[in-house]
Amino acid sequence: MKQSLLFVGLSLSMALAQADIVPAIQSSQYIATARYNGASVSYAENSYGSGPLVEMATAMRRVPMQVESGLNTAVANKAASSGGSFLRGTLSGAPTVTITPQSSGITLIQLSGWSYTASTRFTGRKLGIISYDCVNTLSLRNFSITAQYGSVDGRLLDDKTGATADVSSSTDCDSNLSWMLPFIGDFIIGQIASRMDSGVVAGIQGSLGGLKNDLLFDRNANFLSGLNKLVPVDKVITLPNGSSFALGQYIQNNLPYLVGNSQLTLKLGQGVQVRPRFGGEPMTTTETGTVLDLSLSSPAFSFGVGMVEQAQVKWSWVCSWQNPRKQCFPDY
């Protein structure tokens, strides 16, 4: 009997060893680290609260969603205008934002580092006798959006907004007759490439304005910009020589100058990303993911600040995360 129980126990262990593990975030926090003159200071905030770091993390995560939504709308409209239907669109990549002062109080803002893929479907008849069902896949690689705005008032100059990308397109049909349907493969690539400064840009323009406001111009009830939220007024850095520098107070006191005269580079991340895994052991882990990293440089002053999300994740066994109804039994 003992041998039978041991055999069953070993078999069950082997079966579970082949099971998958799924994550559940137990708690998380945002940790910001401000950098200045070779020194730094870190501070944290519960990610389930409503403080300034949470507000900035939410705003930065909203940017790719807004751009993807704008692109999806633009492509869906173009497909519908030619008798097609939009299937799906996906934005990917780790974008970088650069903000550069220009002459005469104008500032250039650019978002780059994305790729976008969209699928549209076309069905119908050609020449009245040939039926077709085709899926067109559009790819925008090295996707970049640029705009200009007034450094003082933050007003976006609509006529100075544009976008560029390496555009390609392919079509897959349910027959070998796609060569007879050139408009299927060419219609979106032609319109996207020729109208990159109109239809597509109009669909994503709001994301530029929103990002600019969240970083520099937006004012909440306490009249704080994104820079103030990332480096609150009470943050003080102890320098390598032992002296202290009130970084947060300096930013607040000099915000108009910094907004109008600084080169700013911002890299965006997605924070902690956890997904089910094939196989593994149940455990609790600490996961970290980048939310943003910002560097600001002006003729008089430079500093940087990064923010990560840190989460406690509990991993639990399931028989199959792809098939929740599946049950694992001892293999004997």
Salt bridges, closest charged atoms under 4 A:
GLU55 OE1 - LYS229 NZ 3.12
ASP133 OD2 - ARG121 NH2 2.43
ASP214 OD2 - ARG62 NH2 3.18
ASP234 OD1 - LYS235 NZ 3.96
GLU287 OE2 - ARG277 NH2 3.96
ASP293 OD1 - ARG35 NH1 3.22
GLU309 OE1 - ARG61 NH2 2.69
